[in-house]
């Protein structure tokens, strides 16, 4: 078996899979099970708060400074993907880092609009309900794009990225890889 390196710490992995579960539950129960849906939304908000903190003080690959890049870097990397010349990154690649940021912003906006619906000002306000649903559907679109990116990166670089998010380990850097 090739040498491996620990990339995703246990807190990142617990955050990731908890968010997957609670968002899936919330998306399925929207408009159906109000109390469990609301509790799930609060848990998502708590998970996002944790991730922001961990992105500032957490382990090397968990820190935002490691994977949040200037938009030009992201666009250039997307061009490299299209040209099939993208380099393998041990942590998130620039496109993956941008996806993390977009997902976190979209999830935070979804949780915020959900919370607003519990306030006197927005209780039963139809446009707020529609905005919340639109944002939740937007998150689902981002999730599908995220999964497509994971699939492409896994195939191109010959590694199982979902397994890496379970074990925390990826193949050690070699050749042209970026640590």
Buried (B, 14 or more C-beta within 10 A) or exposed (E): EEEBEBBBBEBBBEBBEBBEEBBEBBBEBBEEBEEEBBBBBBBBBEBBEBBEEBBEEBBEBBBBEBBBBEEEBBBEBBEBBEEEEBEBBBBBBBBBBBBBBBBBBBBBBBBEBBBBBEEEEBEEEEEBBEBBBEBBEBBBEBBEBBEEBBEBBBEEBEBEBEEBBEBBBBBEBEEEBEE
